[in-house]
């Protein structure tokens, strides 16, 4: 075993979770403890003392700001942790000693208890070791990749520029006419982030000190800490509630024509999952779709939680046990129940088994392209080896869109991770593709955030002209602090001259507190976009105008903010800085882009660091 790269197991288990734990007090203590293991008078020990001094200064800043952890502190903490661990592993350590130290790192950083830390090391170590046997990174480079560009690393393997070839001759942009009165419509059910937990047990503690509660071996809860029968806001979705959702969808099956399922089927017990666990969840949920909605076509995309470990999606050149061929083959088998009915299945079967993406024609003039967004996920450590257009997916996408354009077809894109949250250059290339094919792409559907959100794409030359919109969620899961929800989209229907344009959408939710109180789950309409927000249509320009309307009308904005969490009441009013960050986020469909497309009122004293903090606070750990 390479002892230096073994250290990275600790780093990635510990540091990648640092925002979810309590690093403000733990990291300096950790540095002091492990610094004592280094020989006195060595350059490494003296260098560590300097890092410790800088870390304590950052710690004081955190405390003075009310405990708000900024990226500078995270970077300093990461640098201390990585530096110590790398030096420790320059000596000879057995695998058992390595695991023990890594577990101790996780516990000392006050992230989770010993059980979670120990199982987490076991879960991730083999993948991380294999990845880092292929690359050579310094501590600062590791921190730059994990924490972000605030670490000012001279080299970040996730941040190397690359471009896909995009053809010219973009067709002239013509306005999309509204459908004639009485024209047929199609309706699409959008489900995402189901996070089904087959071990959820009513009555167990929902305040267990672990990342996911309400499941064995957690103890019984009492009063408000006892998990409800129908679900809990600190936990994922139990089987009975998943079945109730499917029964409800069966009762309204005449209200939608087909289904988009945009990933994340398993629960959030990411420290203790096996391939068998993930396949059991996949098989169980697909069986429910067959039982309750046997006549509905389902088009699915892969989430980052489908693999084991989480986020592990090696590109096709990784073969053998560490490949995720086990998952791709299983998905192809399950999805074939629907996709094999279509003429494009033979080719779709090949691309699913290659990389988890596909393109199928679902009716005359309309195609669905399902993207594998885990190839754009910075949590996918395999991309440290090579992040340039993994599996050539974006080059493939360009070819599919060009063919659709030439054939006069429109396209819906489905995926899991929203474009604004992808890796920088993958996101930038995707943004360029959407701009080039804005007349072909008429809808985009994602999940991942668990929230009800949208992000607008803008023209690269005329930066105020909207070219596309991505619709996110809402998630089925209650994790963390959400009611359950789903969306039904209306689009121009199947007839000669259809535009296939998006016409409206409606969100539905289940108040989990009420369901537990009355023992009667009630799925109800939350809102319809056009009526609630006063929109005449829901084309990209209308969503851009809505951002401006939110800026000017705080009452309407606060209503939208409550919808973001599916009406779960504990969320406070979004203050001025929160509002600025969210309005910026709605116009950031390009990963890493600024906030200059729609003029908004910035909160007094607002800085880039406020936006970074907002993103961390609203990220799913």
C-alpha positions as CSV (number, residue, x, y, z in Angstrom):
1,X,0.0,0.0,0.0
2,X,1.3,3.5,-0.8
3,X,1.6,5.1,2.6
4,X,1.4,8.7,1.4
5,X,-1.8,8.2,-0.5
6,X,-3.3,6.2,2.3
7,X,-3.4,9.4,4.2
8,X,-5.9,10.8,1.7
9,X,-8.5,8.3,3.0
10,X,-8.6,10.3,6.2
11,X,-8.6,13.6,4.4
12,X,-11.5,12.8,2.1
13,X,-13.6,11.1,4.8
14,X,-12.9,14.0,7.3
15,X,-12.4,17.1,5.3
16,X,-15.2,16.5,2.7
17,X,-17.6,16.5,5.7
18,X,-16.0,19.4,7.5
19,X,-18.9,21.8,6.7
20,X,-21.4,19.3,8.2
21,X,-19.5,18.9,11.5
22,X,-18.2,21.4,14.1
23,X,-14.7,22.3,12.8
24,X,-14.4,25.6,14.6
25,X,-13.3,24.1,17.9
26,X,-12.2,20.7,16.6
27,X,-9.6,21.5,14.0
28,X,-7.1,23.4,16.2
29,X,-7.4,20.7,18.9
30,X,-6.8,18.1,16.2
31,X,-3.7,19.9,15.0
32,X,-2.3,20.2,18.5
33,X,-2.9,16.6,19.3
34,X,-1.2,15.2,16.2
35,X,1.5,17.8,16.0
36,X,2.9,16.2,19.1
37,X,3.5,13.0,17.2
38,X,6.0,14.7,14.8
39,X,9.7,14.9,15.6
40,X,10.7,18.2,17.3
41,X,12.8,20.6,15.2
42,X,11.6,19.2,11.9
43,X,10.6,21.6,9.1
44,X,7.2,19.9,9.0
45,X,6.5,20.5,12.7
46,X,7.6,24.1,12.5
47,X,5.5,24.7,9.3
48,X,2.6,23.1,11.1
49,X,3.0,25.6,14.0
50,X,2.7,28.5,11.5
51,X,-0.5,26.9,10.0
52,X,-1.9,26.4,13.5
53,X,-1.3,30.1,14.3
54,X,-3.2,31.1,11.1
55,X,-5.9,28.6,11.9
56,X,-6.5,30.0,15.4
57,X,-6.8,33.5,13.9
58,X,-9.4,32.2,11.5
59,X,-11.1,30.4,14.4
60,X,-11.4,33.7,16.3
61,X,-13.0,35.3,13.2
62,X,-15.5,32.5,13.1
63,X,-16.4,33.0,16.7
64,X,-16.8,36.7,16.3
65,X,-19.1,36.2,13.4
66,X,-21.5,34.1,15.5
67,X,-20.1,30.7,14.4
68,X,-20.4,31.4,10.6
69,X,-17.7,29.2,9.0
70,X,-16.2,30.8,5.9
71,X,-14.2,29.1,3.2
72,X,-10.9,30.6,4.4
73,X,-11.3,28.9,7.7
74,X,-12.2,25.6,6.0
75,X,-9.1,25.9,3.9
76,X,-6.9,26.5,6.9
77,X,-8.4,23.6,8.8
78,X,-8.0,21.4,5.7
79,X,-4.4,22.4,5.4
80,X,-3.7,21.5,9.0
81,X,-5.4,18.1,8.8
82,X,-3.8,17.1,5.5
83,X,-0.4,18.2,6.5
84,X,-0.4,16.2,9.7
85,X,-1.8,13.1,8.2
86,X,0.5,13.1,5.2
87,X,3.5,13.4,7.5
88,X,2.3,10.7,9.8
89,X,1.9,8.3,6.9
90,X,5.5,8.9,5.6
91,X,6.3,6.4,8.3
92,X,5.4,2.7,8.1
93,X,1.8,2.2,9.1
94,X,-0.2,-1.0,8.8
95,X,-3.6,-0.9,7.2
96,X,-5.2,-1.4,10.6
97,X,-3.2,1.5,12.0
98,X,-4.1,3.7,9.1
99,X,-7.8,2.9,9.6
100,X,-7.6,3.6,13.3
101,X,-5.9,7.0,12.7
102,X,-8.4,7.9,10.0
103,X,-11.3,7.1,12.4
104,X,-9.7,9.1,15.1
105,X,-9.4,12.1,12.7
106,X,-13.1,11.9,12.0
107,X,-14.0,11.7,15.7
108,X,-11.6,14.4,16.7
109,X,-13.0,16.8,14.2
110,X,-16.4,16.3,16.0
111,X,-18.1,15.3,12.8
112,X,-19.8,12.1,13.9
113,X,-19.6,9.3,16.5
114,X,-17.1,6.5,16.4
115,X,-19.5,4.1,14.6
116,X,-20.2,6.4,11.7
117,X,-16.6,7.4,11.4
118,X,-15.3,3.8,11.5
119,X,-17.8,2.6,8.9
120,X,-17.2,5.7,6.8
121,X,-13.5,4.9,6.5
122,X,-14.3,1.4,5.5
123,X,-16.8,2.6,2.9
124,X,-14.5,5.0,1.1
125,X,-11.0,3.8,1.6
126,X,-10.6,1.4,-1.3
127,X,-11.9,3.8,-3.9
128,X,-9.9,6.7,-2.5
129,X,-6.7,4.7,-2.5
130,X,-7.2,3.5,-6.0
131,X,-7.8,7.1,-7.2
132,X,-4.8,8.6,-5.4
133,X,-2.5,5.8,-6.6
134,X,-3.2,7.4,-10.1
135,X,-2.5,11.0,-9.1
136,X,0.1,12.9,-7.1
137,X,-1.3,15.9,-5.2
138,X,0.1,18.1,-2.4
139,X,-1.9,19.0,0.7
140,X,-2.8,22.4,-0.8
141,X,-3.9,20.8,-4.0
142,X,-6.1,18.3,-2.2
143,X,-7.7,21.1,-0.2
144,X,-8.2,23.1,-3.4
145,X,-10.0,20.2,-5.0
146,X,-12.2,19.5,-1.9
147,X,-12.8,22.9,-0.3
148,X,-12.7,25.0,-3.5
149,X,-10.7,27.8,-5.1
150,X,-10.5,29.8,-1.9
151,X,-7.5,27.6,-1.0
152,X,-5.6,29.4,-3.8
153,X,-4.0,26.1,-4.9
154,X,-1.6,26.5,-7.9
155,X,-3.1,23.3,-9.4
156,X,-6.6,22.0,-9.1
157,X,-7.3,18.8,-11.1
158,X,-11.0,19.7,-11.2
159,X,-10.3,23.1,-12.7
160,X,-8.4,22.4,-15.9
161,X,-9.9,24.1,-18.9
162,X,-11.3,22.1,-21.8
163,X,-13.8,22.6,-24.6
164,X,-16.1,20.5,-26.7
165,X,-16.5,21.3,-30.3
166,X,-19.9,23.0,-31.0
167,X,-21.0,23.6,-34.6
168,X,-21.9,27.1,-35.9
169,X,-24.8,28.0,-38.1
170,X,-27.2,28.6,-35.2
171,X,-30.7,29.0,-36.6
172,X,-32.4,32.4,-36.3
173,X,-34.3,32.8,-33.1
174,X,-38.1,33.1,-33.6
175,X,-40.7,33.8,-30.9
176,X,-42.6,30.8,-29.6
177,X,-46.3,31.3,-30.4
178,X,-48.9,30.3,-27.8
179,X,-51.0,27.3,-28.6
180,X,-54.3,27.9,-30.1
181,X,-57.3,27.6,-27.7
182,X,-58.4,24.1,-27.4
183,X,-55.1,22.6,-28.6
184,X,-54.2,19.3,-26.9
185,X,-51.7,19.2,-24.0
186,X,-49.4,16.6,-22.5
187,X,-48.8,16.5,-18.8
188,X,-45.5,15.1,-17.3
189,X,-45.1,13.9,-13.7
190,X,-41.7,14.9,-12.3
191,X,-40.4,12.9,-9.3
192,X,-37.0,13.3,-7.9
193,X,-34.9,12.4,-4.8
194,X,-37.2,9.8,-3.4
195,X,-34.5,8.6,-0.9
196,X,-36.4,5.6,0.2
197,X,-35.2,4.2,3.6
198,X,-36.3,0.6,4.0
199,X,-34.9,0.6,7.5
200,X,-37.0,3.6,8.7
201,X,-38.7,2.5,12.0
202,X,-41.4,4.6,13.5
203,X,-40.7,5.5,17.1
204,X,-36.9,5.5,16.9
205,X,-35.0,8.6,17.7
206,X,-34.9,11.4,15.1
207,X,-32.1,13.1,17.1
208,X,-29.5,10.5,17.1
209,X,-26.3,12.4,16.4
210,X,-25.7,10.7,13.1
211,X,-26.2,12.0,9.6
212,X,-29.4,10.0,9.2
213,X,-31.7,8.9,12.0
214,X,-35.0,7.0,12.5
215,X,-33.3,3.7,11.8
216,X,-31.5,0.9,13.7
217,X,-29.4,0.9,15.7
218,X,-30.7,4.2,17.0
219,X,-32.6,4.1,20.3
220,X,-36.2,4.8,20.9
221,X,-37.2,8.4,20.9
222,X,-39.6,10.1,23.3
223,X,-42.1,12.8,22.6
224,X,-41.0,15.0,19.7
225,X,-37.8,13.0,19.2
226,X,-39.8,9.8,18.3
227,X,-40.0,9.3,14.5
228,X,-43.6,9.6,13.2
229,X,-45.3,6.8,11.3
230,X,-45.5,8.6,8.0
231,X,-42.1,10.3,8.2
232,X,-39.9,12.8,9.9
233,X,-38.1,16.0,8.9
234,X,-34.7,14.7,10.0
235,X,-35.0,11.4,8.1
236,X,-35.7,9.9,4.7
237,X,-38.9,8.3,3.5
238,X,-40.4,5.1,5.0
239,X,-41.8,2.3,2.9
240,X,-45.4,3.0,3.9
241,X,-45.2,6.6,2.8
242,X,-43.6,5.7,-0.4
243,X,-46.4,3.3,-1.1
244,X,-48.9,6.0,-0.1
245,X,-47.4,8.3,-2.7
246,X,-47.7,5.6,-5.4
247,X,-51.3,5.0,-4.4
248,X,-52.0,8.7,-4.7
249,X,-50.3,8.9,-8.1
250,X,-52.4,5.9,-9.2
251,X,-55.6,7.7,-8.2
252,X,-54.6,10.8,-10.3
253,X,-53.1,8.9,-13.2
254,X,-55.4,10.6,-15.7
255,X,-53.7,13.9,-14.8
256,X,-50.3,12.9,-16.4
257,X,-49.1,11.1,-19.5
258,X,-45.6,10.0,-18.6
259,X,-43.0,10.3,-15.9
260,X,-39.5,11.8,-15.4
261,X,-37.6,10.4,-12.5
262,X,-34.4,12.4,-11.9
263,X,-32.4,10.3,-9.5
264,X,-31.4,9.6,-5.9
265,X,-33.4,6.6,-4.9
266,X,-31.5,5.3,-1.9
267,X,-31.4,6.8,1.6
268,X,-28.6,9.1,3.1
269,X,-26.8,6.4,5.1
270,X,-23.7,7.0,3.0
271,X,-21.3,5.7,5.6
272,X,-22.7,2.2,5.5
273,X,-24.0,1.2,2.1
274,X,-23.3,-1.9,-0.1
275,X,-23.9,-2.6,-3.7
276,X,-26.6,-5.1,-2.7
277,X,-28.3,-2.3,-0.6
278,X,-28.5,0.0,-3.6
279,X,-29.8,-2.7,-6.0
280,X,-32.4,-3.6,-3.4
281,X,-33.7,0.0,-3.3
282,X,-33.7,0.2,-7.2
283,X,-35.6,-3.1,-7.5
284,X,-38.1,-2.2,-4.8
285,X,-39.0,1.2,-6.3
286,X,-39.1,0.0,-9.9
287,X,-41.5,-2.8,-8.7
288,X,-43.8,-0.1,-7.2
289,X,-43.9,1.8,-10.5
290,X,-44.9,-1.4,-12.3
291,X,-47.6,-2.2,-9.7
292,X,-49.2,1.2,-9.4
293,X,-48.5,2.9,-12.7
294,X,-48.2,0.0,-15.2
295,X,-49.4,2.0,-18.2
296,X,-47.1,5.0,-17.8
297,X,-43.8,5.4,-19.5
298,X,-41.0,6.2,-17.2
299,X,-37.8,8.0,-18.2
300,X,-35.1,8.1,-15.6
301,X,-31.7,9.7,-14.8
302,X,-29.0,8.6,-12.4
303,X,-28.5,10.4,-9.1
304,X,-25.3,10.7,-7.1
305,X,-26.6,8.4,-4.4
306,X,-27.3,5.4,-6.6
307,X,-23.7,4.1,-6.3
308,X,-21.8,2.6,-3.4
309,X,-19.9,4.5,-2.2
310,X,-21.9,7.6,-2.8
311,X,-20.7,9.8,-5.7
312,X,-18.6,6.9,-7.1
313,X,-19.0,7.0,-10.9
314,X,-15.7,6.1,-12.6
315,X,-15.5,6.8,-16.3
316,X,-15.7,3.8,-18.7
317,X,-11.9,3.4,-18.8
318,X,-11.9,2.2,-15.2
319,X,-12.6,-1.5,-15.4
320,X,-12.7,-4.4,-12.9
321,X,-14.2,-4.3,-9.5
322,X,-13.9,-0.5,-9.0
323,X,-16.0,0.2,-12.2
324,X,-19.7,0.8,-11.7
325,X,-20.7,-1.6,-14.4
326,X,-22.7,-3.5,-11.8
327,X,-24.9,-0.4,-11.5
328,X,-25.1,0.5,-15.2
329,X,-26.1,-3.0,-16.2
330,X,-28.8,-3.1,-13.5
331,X,-30.2,0.2,-14.6
332,X,-30.3,-0.9,-18.2
333,X,-32.2,-4.0,-17.2
334,X,-34.7,-2.1,-15.1
335,X,-35.2,0.8,-17.5
336,X,-35.6,-1.6,-20.4
337,X,-39.1,-2.4,-19.2
338,X,-40.1,1.0,-20.6
339,X,-37.3,2.1,-23.1
340,X,-37.3,-1.2,-25.0
341,X,-40.8,-0.3,-26.3
342,X,-39.1,2.5,-28.3
343,X,-37.2,2.2,-31.6
344,X,-34.1,3.9,-30.1
345,X,-33.7,1.2,-27.5
346,X,-30.8,-0.7,-29.1
347,X,-28.6,2.4,-29.1
348,X,-29.9,3.7,-25.7
349,X,-29.0,0.3,-24.2
350,X,-25.4,0.7,-25.4
351,X,-24.9,4.2,-24.0
352,X,-26.6,3.4,-20.7
353,X,-24.2,0.4,-20.2
354,X,-21.3,2.6,-21.3
355,X,-21.9,5.6,-19.1
356,X,-25.5,5.9,-17.9
357,X,-26.9,8.4,-20.5
358,X,-29.3,7.9,-23.5
359,X,-31.5,9.6,-26.1
360,X,-34.9,8.3,-27.1
361,X,-37.8,9.6,-29.3
362,X,-40.9,9.5,-27.1
363,X,-43.4,10.8,-29.7
364,X,-43.3,12.5,-33.1
365,X,-41.2,15.6,-32.8
366,X,-40.1,15.2,-29.2
367,X,-37.0,13.4,-27.7
368,X,-35.8,12.8,-24.1
369,X,-32.1,13.0,-23.5
370,X,-31.0,11.6,-20.0
371,X,-27.6,12.9,-18.9
372,X,-25.2,11.3,-16.4
373,X,-24.5,14.4,-14.3
374,X,-22.2,12.5,-12.0
375,X,-19.5,13.1,-14.6
376,X,-19.8,16.7,-13.6
377,X,-19.8,16.2,-9.8
378,X,-16.8,17.4,-7.8
379,X,-17.7,14.8,-5.2
380,X,-16.8,12.1,-7.8
381,X,-13.2,11.5,-6.8
382,X,-12.5,9.5,-10.0
383,X,-12.6,12.8,-11.9
384,X,-9.4,13.8,-10.2
385,X,-7.7,11.4,-12.6
386,X,-9.2,13.1,-15.7
387,X,-12.2,15.4,-15.7
388,X,-12.1,16.3,-19.5
389,X,-15.6,15.4,-20.9
390,X,-15.9,12.0,-19.1
391,X,-17.2,9.2,-21.4
392,X,-17.3,11.9,-24.1
393,X,-20.8,12.6,-23.0
394,X,-21.0,16.3,-23.9
395,X,-19.5,15.6,-27.4
396,X,-22.2,12.9,-27.7
397,X,-24.8,15.4,-26.6
398,X,-23.8,17.9,-29.2
399,X,-24.3,15.3,-31.9
400,X,-27.7,14.3,-30.6
401,X,-28.9,17.9,-30.5
402,X,-27.6,18.6,-34.0
403,X,-29.4,15.6,-35.4
404,X,-32.6,16.7,-33.6
405,X,-32.2,20.2,-35.0
406,X,-31.8,18.9,-38.5
407,X,-34.9,16.7,-38.1
408,X,-37.0,19.5,-36.7
409,X,-37.3,17.8,-33.3
410,X,-37.5,19.3,-29.9
411,X,-35.7,17.9,-26.8
412,X,-36.3,17.5,-23.1
413,X,-33.1,17.1,-21.0
414,X,-33.4,15.2,-17.7
415,X,-30.6,14.9,-15.2
416,X,-29.8,14.9,-11.5
417,X,-27.4,17.6,-10.6
418,X,-28.5,21.1,-11.7
419,X,-26.2,22.8,-14.2
420,X,-25.2,25.6,-11.8
421,X,-23.8,23.1,-9.3
422,X,-21.6,21.2,-11.7
423,X,-17.8,21.4,-12.1
424,X,-16.7,24.6,-13.7
425,X,-15.7,23.6,-17.2
426,X,-18.3,20.9,-17.6
427,X,-20.9,23.5,-16.6
428,X,-19.4,26.1,-18.9
429,X,-19.4,23.7,-21.9
430,X,-23.0,22.7,-21.1
431,X,-24.0,26.4,-20.9
432,X,-22.5,26.9,-24.4
433,X,-24.4,23.9,-25.7
434,X,-27.7,25.2,-24.3
435,X,-27.1,28.6,-26.0
436,X,-26.3,27.0,-29.3
437,X,-29.4,24.7,-29.3
438,X,-31.8,27.0,-27.5
439,X,-34.4,26.5,-30.2
440,X,-34.2,22.7,-29.9
441,X,-34.1,22.3,-26.1
442,X,-37.5,23.2,-24.8
443,X,-37.3,21.8,-21.3
444,X,-34.8,20.8,-18.6
445,X,-35.6,18.8,-15.5
446,X,-33.3,18.2,-12.5
447,X,-33.2,17.3,-8.8
448,X,-30.4,17.0,-6.2
449,X,-31.0,20.2,-4.2
450,X,-34.3,18.8,-2.6
451,X,-35.7,22.3,-3.0
452,X,-38.2,23.8,-5.4
453,X,-36.0,26.0,-7.6
454,X,-35.2,27.1,-11.1
455,X,-32.1,28.5,-12.9
456,X,-32.1,30.6,-16.0
457,X,-29.6,30.4,-18.9
458,X,-28.7,33.6,-20.7
459,X,-27.2,34.5,-24.1
460,X,-23.4,34.6,-24.2
461,X,-23.4,37.9,-26.2
462,X,-26.6,39.6,-25.0
463,X,-26.3,38.6,-21.4
464,X,-29.7,39.8,-20.4
465,X,-31.6,37.7,-23.0
466,X,-32.8,34.4,-21.5
467,X,-32.1,31.3,-23.6
468,X,-33.3,28.4,-21.4
469,X,-34.5,27.4,-17.9
470,X,-33.7,24.4,-15.7
471,X,-36.5,23.3,-13.3
472,X,-35.5,21.6,-10.1
473,X,-37.5,19.3,-7.8
474,X,-39.3,19.5,-5.5
475,X,-37.9,16.3,-3.8
476,X,-40.0,13.5,-2.5
477,X,-37.8,13.1,0.6
478,X,-38.3,15.1,3.8
479,X,-34.5,15.2,4.4
480,X,-33.6,17.8,5.8
481,X,-36.5,19.8,7.1
482,X,-38.8,19.5,4.1
483,X,-42.3,18.4,3.3
484,X,-42.7,15.8,0.6
485,X,-43.5,17.0,-3.0
486,X,-43.7,16.4,-6.7
487,X,-44.5,18.5,-9.8
488,X,-46.7,18.1,-12.9
489,X,-45.7,20.0,-16.0
490,X,-48.0,21.0,-18.8
491,X,-46.6,21.1,-22.4
492,X,-48.0,21.8,-25.8
493,X,-49.4,18.5,-27.0
494,X,-49.1,16.0,-29.8
495,X,-50.6,17.6,-32.9
496,X,-49.5,19.0,-36.2
497,X,-47.7,22.3,-35.6
498,X,-47.1,21.8,-31.9
499,X,-44.3,23.8,-30.4
500,X,-43.7,21.3,-27.5
501,X,-43.2,24.4,-25.3
502,X,-43.7,24.4,-21.6
503,X,-47.1,25.9,-20.7
504,X,-47.4,25.7,-16.9
505,X,-46.5,23.6,-13.9
506,X,-48.2,22.6,-10.6
507,X,-46.5,21.6,-7.4
508,X,-48.1,19.2,-4.9
509,X,-47.0,18.4,-1.3
510,X,-47.7,16.3,1.7
511,X,-47.6,18.0,5.1
512,X,-45.8,15.3,7.1
513,X,-46.6,16.8,10.5
514,X,-50.3,16.7,9.7
515,X,-50.1,13.2,8.3
516,X,-48.5,12.0,11.6
517,X,-51.1,13.9,13.7
518,X,-54.2,12.7,11.8
519,X,-52.8,9.4,10.5
520,X,-54.3,10.5,7.2
521,X,-51.8,11.6,4.5
522,X,-53.3,14.3,2.3
523,X,-51.6,15.2,-0.9
524,X,-52.6,18.7,-1.9
525,X,-51.9,21.4,-4.5
526,X,-49.3,23.8,-3.3
527,X,-49.4,26.3,-6.2
528,X,-49.6,26.6,-10.0
529,X,-46.7,28.7,-11.4
530,X,-48.6,31.0,-13.8
531,X,-51.5,31.9,-11.5
532,X,-49.4,32.2,-8.3
533,X,-46.5,34.3,-9.8
534,X,-48.6,36.3,-12.3
535,X,-46.9,34.9,-15.4
536,X,-48.4,35.0,-18.9
537,X,-46.3,32.1,-20.0
538,X,-43.4,30.1,-18.6
539,X,-40.8,30.5,-21.4
540,X,-37.2,31.4,-20.4
541,X,-37.8,35.1,-20.7
542,X,-40.7,34.8,-18.3
543,X,-38.5,33.2,-15.6
544,X,-35.9,35.9,-16.0
545,X,-38.6,38.5,-15.6
546,X,-39.8,36.7,-12.5
547,X,-36.4,37.2,-10.8
548,X,-36.8,40.9,-11.3
549,X,-40.4,40.7,-10.0
550,X,-39.1,38.9,-6.9
551,X,-36.5,41.7,-6.3
552,X,-39.3,44.3,-6.4
553,X,-42.0,42.5,-4.6
554,X,-40.8,41.0,-1.3
555,X,-44.2,39.5,-0.4
556,X,-44.1,37.5,-3.6
557,X,-40.5,36.5,-3.0
558,X,-41.2,35.3,0.5
559,X,-44.0,33.2,-0.8
560,X,-41.6,31.7,-3.3
561,X,-39.1,31.1,-0.4
562,X,-41.7,29.1,1.5
563,X,-42.5,27.0,-1.7
564,X,-38.7,26.3,-1.8
565,X,-39.2,24.1,1.3
566,X,-42.6,22.8,0.3
567,X,-44.4,24.8,3.0
568,X,-42.5,23.4,6.0
569,X,-43.2,26.2,8.5
570,X,-40.0,26.4,10.6
571,X,-38.0,28.1,7.9
572,X,-37.6,31.8,8.9
573,X,-38.1,34.8,6.6
574,X,-35.3,35.2,4.1
575,X,-33.4,38.4,5.1
576,X,-31.8,40.9,2.7
577,X,-28.5,38.9,2.3
578,X,-30.4,35.6,1.9
579,X,-32.6,37.2,-0.7
580,X,-29.6,38.6,-2.7
581,X,-28.0,35.2,-2.7
582,X,-31.1,33.4,-3.8
583,X,-31.8,35.8,-6.6
584,X,-28.2,35.5,-7.8
585,X,-28.5,31.7,-7.6
586,X,-31.6,31.8,-9.8
587,X,-29.6,33.4,-12.6
588,X,-26.5,31.2,-12.2
589,X,-27.2,28.3,-14.6
590,X,-23.5,28.5,-15.5
591,X,-21.4,27.0,-12.8
592,X,-19.2,29.6,-11.2
593,X,-20.8,32.5,-13.1
594,X,-21.6,35.9,-11.6
595,X,-24.9,37.7,-11.0
596,X,-25.2,40.3,-13.7
597,X,-27.9,39.0,-16.0
598,X,-30.9,40.4,-14.1
599,X,-30.4,43.7,-12.2
600,X,-31.3,43.2,-8.6
601,X,-30.9,45.2,-5.4
602,X,-27.9,44.0,-3.4
603,X,-28.1,43.9,0.4
604,X,-26.0,46.5,2.2
605,X,-22.5,45.2,2.7
606,X,-23.1,42.1,0.6
607,X,-19.9,40.2,-0.5
608,X,-19.0,37.2,-2.5
609,X,-18.3,35.4,0.8
610,X,-22.0,35.9,1.7
611,X,-23.0,34.0,-1.4
612,X,-20.5,31.2,-0.6
613,X,-21.9,30.9,2.9
614,X,-25.4,30.8,1.5
615,X,-24.5,28.0,-0.8
616,X,-22.9,26.0,2.0
617,X,-25.9,26.6,4.3
618,X,-28.3,25.3,1.7
619,X,-26.2,22.4,0.4
620,X,-27.3,18.9,1.3
621,X,-24.4,17.4,3.3
